Amino acid sequence: MNKNLILLGLALLGLHVGFAQEEENKPTKQAVKTQETDSIKQDFQGKGITFEEVHKKQEVNPLAPSKAAFYSAVLPGLGQIYNKRYWKAPIVWGAIGTGIYVYSFNNTEYHRARNAFKRRLAGFKDDEFYREDGTVIISDEALQEAQESTQRDRDLALVITIALYALNIIDANVDAHLKQYNVDDDLAIDFKPYLDINPLTNRPNYGMALVVKF
């Protein structure tokens, strides 16, 4: 029973690590750009600084996140396929499938122990935990303890499985949102030395300039 919970925990960890790895490996450039406007250049008099701003637009589908979340709610992993994150789908299926298996296993063991314990309370000695010669394989106390432990493990597996299902939906929705953000390499923030001439005193002013490039 504890081994099944460990297996379920490993599945949850694998799902989390897989999603974290995807965020770390997210490409720095958009694959498709639908429109690029002309560059605007202007020179600042007396500063010798050239500022260039390039506006880039891409097609945005506002319904994509909702669709991805809906598909994952209907069938876990389908939203990841819709987002073209095909490698995520087997992770989702494996994690949720493990949760369902652990829940089912503990639920079966719980009912076995419970049914045998109820028959013993009723005075019967013919349950599956008796040998043919009438000797006891599992005592009444052990059956009662087995009921409690398997019920606890079953309920925990149910909670984790529901959490995995919700995480699958959230991941599909967030991933669809992030795919539509502009993360081009042209985006940059940098600090550079700053030099300006004071028009009143005709003296140079030194400092640092924050340059934001779009």
KEKE-3310 file (N, C-alpha, C; in steps of 0.2 Angstrom, whole numbers, plus 5000, padded with zeros to 4 digits):
npx = (5004:5010:5019:5012:5008:5020:5024:5014:5017:5029:5025:5018:5029:5036:5028:5028:5041:5043:5035:5041:5054:5050:5046:5059:5066:5059:5058:5067:5062:5048:5039:5032:5028:5017:5016:5026:5032:5038:5055:5059:5069:5078:5089:5097:5100:5116:5119:5123:5117:5108:5092:5082:5067:5057:5042:5034:5021:5010:4999:4985:4976:4963:4954:4961:4968:4956:4951:4961:4961:4948:4948:4958:4951:4940:4947:4961:4977:4974:4973:4986:4991:4984:4990:5002:5012:5017:5025:5021:5009:5010:5016:5006:4995:5002:5004:4990:4985:4992:4988:4974:4975:4981:4971:4961:4967:4969:4955:4949:4956:4952:4938:4939:4945:4935:4923:4926:4929:4916:4909:4915:4911:4898:4898:4902:4914:4920:4927:4938:4950:4953:4960:4958:4957:4952:4960:4966:4971:4973:4971:4957:4960:4970:4963:4955:4964:4969:4958:4957:4970:4970:4959:4963:4974:4968:4959:4968:4975:4964:4963:4976:4975:4964:4970:4981:4973:4967:4979:4983:4974:4976:4989:4988:4980:4988:5000:4995:4992:5005:5012:5008:5014:5026:5042:5054:5071:5074:5069:5075:5084:5095:5110:5119:5133:5131:5131:5130:5128:5127:5116:5116:5127:5137:5144:5149:5138:5139:5133:5122:5112:5097:5092:5079:5074:5064)
npy = (4994:5006:5007:5009:5022:5029:5027:5034:5047:5049:5049:5062:5070:5068:5074:5087:5091:5089:5099:5110:5109:5111:5125:5130:5127:5134:5142:5156:5164:5169:5158:5162:5176:5189:5202:5216:5232:5247:5253:5265:5278:5290:5304:5310:5327:5333:5322:5311:5299:5285:5280:5266:5259:5245:5238:5224:5213:5200:5186:5184:5172:5174:5164:5153:5148:5145:5135:5125:5122:5117:5106:5098:5096:5088:5077:5072:5078:5080:5094:5098:5092:5099:5111:5108:5102:5089:5079:5081:5075:5060:5060:5066:5057:5046:5050:5053:5041:5032:5037:5034:5020:5017:5022:5013:5000:5002:5004:4992:4983:4988:4986:4972:4969:4975:4968:4956:4958:4963:4951:4943:4950:4947:4934:4924:4913:4911:4918:4924:4925:4915:4899:4882:4873:4880:4889:4905:4917:4931:4942:4949:4961:4965:4965:4976:4986:4986:4990:5004:5009:5006:5013:5026:5028:5026:5037:5048:5045:5048:5062:5067:5062:5070:5083:5081:5080:5093:5101:5097:5103:5117:5118:5117:5128:5139:5137:5139:5153:5158:5155:5164:5176:5189:5185:5188:5190:5203:5210:5218:5224:5236:5243:5258:5268:5286:5302:5319:5336:5350:5363:5376:5378:5373:5361:5344:5331:5316:5299:5285:5276:5269:5258:5252:5241:5237)
npz = (5000:5004:4995:4983:4986:4986:4972:4966:4971:4965:4951:4952:4954:4943:4933:4937:4936:4922:4917:4922:4916:4903:4903:4906:4894:4884:4869:4863:4853:4843:4832:4822:4813:4809:4804:4801:4805:4798:4803:4815:4816:4825:4828:4843:4846:4849:4857:4851:4851:4845:4843:4840:4836:4834:4830:4832:4827:4830:4826:4836:4845:4855:4860:4861:4874:4881:4874:4875:4888:4890:4881:4889:4900:4896:4890:4898:4894:4881:4878:4879:4868:4858:4860:4854:4862:4862:4869:4882:4884:4886:4899:4906:4905:4911:4924:4929:4926:4935:4947:4947:4947:4959:4968:4964:4968:4982:4986:4983:4992:5004:5004:5004:5017:5025:5022:5027:5040:5045:5044:5053:5065:5064:5068:5060:5053:5040:5031:5018:5025:5033:5035:5027:5038:5048:5055:5059:5047:5047:5060:5070:5074:5065:5054:5056:5057:5044:5037:5040:5036:5022:5018:5021:5013:5001:5000:5000:4988:4979:4981:4977:4963:4958:4960:4951:4939:4939:4938:4925:4917:4920:4916:4902:4899:4903:4896:4883:4884:4886:4874:4865:4868:4865:4864:4858:4853:4852:4862:4876:4890:4896:4904:4901:4899:4902:4894:4894:4888:4898:4894:4900:4908:4900:4903:4905:4909:4918:4919:4921:4910:4907:4895:4886:4875:4862)
capx = (5000:5014:5023:5008:5008:5027:5023:5009:5021:5034:5021:5017:5035:5038:5024:5030:5048:5042:5032:5047:5059:5047:5047:5066:5068:5055:5062:5067:5059:5042:5040:5028:5027:5012:5017:5032:5031:5044:5059:5059:5075:5079:5095:5096:5105:5121:5121:5126:5114:5103:5087:5079:5062:5054:5036:5032:5015:5009:4992:4984:4969:4961:4950:4966:4968:4950:4950:4966:4958:4942:4950:4961:4945:4936:4951:4967:4982:4971:4975:4993:4991:4981:4996:5008:5017:5015:5028:5018:5003:5011:5017:4999:4992:5005:5003:4984:4983:4995:4983:4968:4977:4983:4965:4957:4970:4967:4948:4948:4959:4948:4932:4940:4946:4929:4918:4928:4928:4909:4906:4917:4907:4891:4899:4904:4921:4921:4929:4944:4956:4953:4962:4953:4957:4949:4965:4966:4977:4973:4967:4952:4963:4974:4958:4952:4969:4970:4953:4959:4976:4968:4954:4967:4978:4963:4957:4974:4976:4959:4965:4981:4973:4960:4975:4984:4968:4967:4986:4983:4970:4980:4995:4986:4978:4994:5004:4992:4993:5013:5014:5006:5018:5032:5048:5059:5078:5075:5067:5081:5085:5102:5112:5124:5136:5127:5135:5126:5131:5122:5116:5117:5134:5141:5148:5147:5135:5140:5128:5120:5106:5093:5090:5074:5074:5058)
capy = (5000:5012:5007:5013:5030:5031:5027:5040:5053:5049:5052:5069:5074:5068:5079:5094:5092:5089:5105:5115:5108:5114:5132:5132:5126:5138:5146:5164:5168:5166:5154:5165:5184:5190:5209:5220:5238:5250:5255:5272:5280:5297:5306:5315:5332:5334:5316:5306:5292:5283:5275:5262:5255:5240:5235:5218:5211:5193:5185:5181:5169:5174:5158:5147:5146:5142:5129:5121:5120:5113:5099:5095:5094:5083:5071:5074:5077:5083:5101:5098:5090:5105:5116:5105:5100:5082:5075:5081:5070:5054:5062:5067:5050:5041:5052:5052:5033:5030:5039:5030:5013:5017:5022:5007:4995:5003:5003:4984:4980:4991:4982:4965:4969:4977:4963:4950:4960:4963:4944:4941:4953:4944:4928:4919:4911:4908:4923:4922:4926:4909:4893:4877:4869:4884:4893:4912:4920:4938:4942:4954:4968:4966:4967:4983:4991:4986:4994:5011:5011:5006:5019:5032:5028:5027:5044:5052:5044:5052:5069:5068:5061:5076:5088:5080:5082:5101:5103:5096:5109:5123:5119:5118:5135:5144:5136:5142:5160:5160:5154:5170:5182:5190:5184:5189:5192:5210:5213:5219:5230:5236:5249:5260:5275:5292:5308:5324:5343:5355:5369:5382:5378:5370:5356:5338:5327:5309:5295:5278:5276:5263:5257:5247:5239:5233)
capz = (5000:5004:4988:4978:4987:4983:4965:4964:4972:4959:4945:4952:4954:4936:4930:4939:4933:4915:4915:4924:4910:4897:4904:4905:4887:4880:4864:4864:4847:4840:4826:4816:4814:4803:4802:4804:4803:4797:4808:4816:4818:4826:4832:4848:4845:4854:4862:4847:4852:4840:4846:4835:4839:4829:4832:4828:4829:4828:4826:4843:4846:4862:4862:4862:4881:4884:4870:4877:4895:4889:4879:4894:4905:4893:4890:4900:4889:4874:4878:4878:4860:4855:4860:4851:4866:4861:4874:4888:4884:4890:4906:4910:4905:4916:4931:4931:4926:4941:4953:4947:4949:4967:4971:4963:4972:4989:4987:4983:4998:5009:5004:5006:5024:5028:5022:5031:5047:5046:5044:5060:5070:5064:5071:5055:5052:5034:5026:5015:5029:5037:5032:5027:5044:5053:5058:5057:5044:5049:5066:5069:5075:5059:5048:5057:5055:5037:5034:5041:5032:5015:5017:5021:5007:4995:5000:4998:4981:4976:4982:4972:4957:4957:4959:4944:4934:4939:4935:4918:4914:4921:4912:4895:4898:4904:4890:4877:4885:4885:4867:4861:4870:4861:4868:4853:4856:4851:4868:4880:4895:4897:4907:4897:4902:4899:4893:4891:4889:4901:4889:4903:4910:4895:4906:4904:4914:4917:4923:4918:4906:4907:4888:4885:4867:4860)
cpx = (5004:5018:5019:5008:5015:5027:5019:5013:5026:5031:5020:5023:5037:5034:5026:5037:5047:5040:5037:5052:5056:5048:5054:5068:5064:5059:5061:5064:5053:5043:5037:5027:5023:5013:5023:5032:5038:5048:5059:5065:5075:5086:5094:5102:5110:5123:5124:5123:5108:5098:5083:5073:5058:5048:5035:5025:5014:5001:4991:4977:4967:4957:4955:4966:4962:4949:4955:4963:4952:4944:4954:4956:4941:4941:4958:4973:4980:4973:4982:4995:4989:4986:5002:5013:5015:5019:5025:5012:5004:5013:5010:4995:4995:5003:4995:4982:4986:4990:4977:4969:4978:4976:4961:4960:4968:4960:4946:4950:4955:4942:4933:4941:4939:4924:4920:4927:4921:4906:4909:4913:4900:4892:4901:4912:4923:4924:4936:4951:4957:4956:4957:4952:4954:4954:4965:4972:4978:4968:4962:4955:4967:4969:4956:4958:4970:4964:4955:4965:4974:4963:4958:4971:4973:4961:4962:4975:4971:4961:4970:4979:4969:4965:4979:4980:4968:4973:4986:4979:4973:4986:4993:4984:4984:4999:5002:4993:5001:5015:5012:5009:5024:5038:5054:5065:5078:5073:5073:5081:5092:5104:5119:5127:5132:5131:5131:5129:5125:5122:5117:5124:5139:5146:5145:5144:5136:5135:5127:5113:5103:5090:5085:5073:5068:5058)
cpy = (5006:5013:5010:5020:5033:5032:5033:5047:5054:5052:5059:5073:5074:5073:5086:5095:5092:5096:5111:5115:5112:5122:5134:5132:5130:5142:5153:5168:5165:5163:5158:5172:5186:5197:5212:5227:5241:5253:5263:5274:5288:5298:5311:5320:5333:5328:5311:5299:5291:5278:5272:5258:5251:5237:5229:5215:5203:5191:5181:5178:5169:5168:5152:5144:5142:5135:5123:5118:5116:5106:5095:5092:5088:5076:5074:5073:5080:5090:5102:5096:5096:5111:5114:5103:5092:5078:5076:5076:5064:5055:5063:5061:5046:5043:5051:5044:5030:5031:5035:5022:5012:5017:5016:5001:4996:5002:4996:4981:4982:4987:4975:4964:4971:4972:4957:4952:4961:4956:4941:4944:4950:4937:4922:4919:4908:4913:4921:4922:4920:4903:4887:4873:4874:4889:4900:4914:4927:4939:4948:4961:4970:4969:4974:4988:4991:4990:5002:5013:5011:5012:5025:5033:5029:5034:5049:5051:5048:5059:5071:5067:5068:5082:5087:5082:5090:5104:5102:5101:5115:5124:5120:5125:5140:5143:5139:5150:5162:5159:5160:5177:5183:5190:5184:5191:5200:5214:5213:5225:5230:5243:5251:5267:5281:5298:5313:5331:5347:5361:5375:5383:5376:5365:5349:5335:5320:5305:5288:5279:5269:5262:5251:5247:5235:5230)
cpz = (5000:4998:4983:4979:4984:4976:4963:4965:4967:4953:4946:4952:4947:4932:4931:4936:4925:4913:4917:4918:4904:4897:4903:4898:4882:4875:4865:4858:4845:4834:4820:4818:4808:4800:4805:4801:4801:4803:4809:4819:4819:4830:4837:4847:4851:4858:4858:4849:4847:4843:4840:4838:4833:4833:4828:4831:4826:4829:4833:4843:4853:4864:4863:4869:4883:4880:4873:4884:4894:4886:4884:4899:4902:4893:4892:4895:4882:4873:4876:4870:4856:4855:4857:4855:4867:4867:4881:4889:4888:4897:4910:4910:4911:4923:4933:4931:4933:4947:4953:4949:4956:4970:4970:4968:4979:4991:4987:4989:5004:5010:5006:5014:5028:5028:5027:5039:5049:5047:5051:5065:5070:5067:5066:5055:5046:5029:5023:5019:5034:5032:5032:5034:5050:5056:5055:5053:5046:5055:5065:5070:5069:5054:5050:5055:5048:5034:5035:5037:5025:5014:5017:5015:5000:4994:4998:4991:4977:4976:4977:4965:4954:4956:4953:4938:4933:4936:4928:4914:4915:4917:4905:4894:4899:4898:4884:4878:4883:4878:4863:4863:4866:4865:4863:4857:4856:4858:4873:4884:4897:4900:4903:4900:4898:4899:4890:4892:4892:4897:4893:4905:4905:4898:4905:4910:4913:4921:4919:4916:4906:4900:4888:4877:4866:4853)
residu = (MET:ASN:LYS:ASN:LEU:ILE:LEU:LEU:GLY:LEU:ALA:LEU:LEU:GLY:LEU:HIS:VAL:GLY:PHE:ALA:GLN:GLU:GLU:GLU:ASN:LYS:PRO:THR:LYS:GLN:ALA:VAL:LYS:THR:GLN:GLU:THR:ASP:SER:ILE:LYS:GLN:ASP:PHE:GLN:GLY:LYS:GLY:ILE:THR:PHE:GLU:GLU:VAL:HIS:LYS:LYS:GLN:GLU:VAL:ASN:PRO:LEU:ALA:PRO:SER:LYS:ALA:ALA:PHE:TYR:SER:ALA:VAL:LEU:PRO:GLY:LEU:GLY:GLN:ILE:TYR:ASN:LYS:ARG:TYR:TRP:LYS:ALA:PRO:ILE:VAL:TRP:GLY:ALA:ILE:GLY:THR:GLY:ILE:TYR:VAL:TYR:SER:PHE:ASN:ASN:THR:GLU:TYR:HIS:ARG:ALA:ARG:ASN:ALA:PHE:LYS:ARG:ARG:LEU:ALA:GLY:PHE:LYS:ASP:ASP:GLU:PHE:TYR:ARG:GLU:ASP:GLY:THR:VAL:ILE:ILE:SER:ASP:GLU:ALA:LEU:GLN:GLU:ALA:GLN:GLU:SER:THR:GLN:ARG:ASP:ARG:ASP:LEU:ALA:LEU:VAL:ILE:THR:ILE:ALA:LEU:TYR:ALA:LEU:ASN:ILE:ILE:ASP:ALA:ASN:VAL:ASP:ALA:HIS:LEU:LYS:GLN:TYR:ASN:VAL:ASP:ASP:ASP:LEU:ALA:ILE:ASP:PHE:LYS:PRO:TYR:LEU:ASP:ILE:ASN:PRO:LEU:THR:ASN:ARG:PRO:ASN:TYR:GLY:MET:ALA:LEU:VAL:VAL:LYS:PHE)
# end
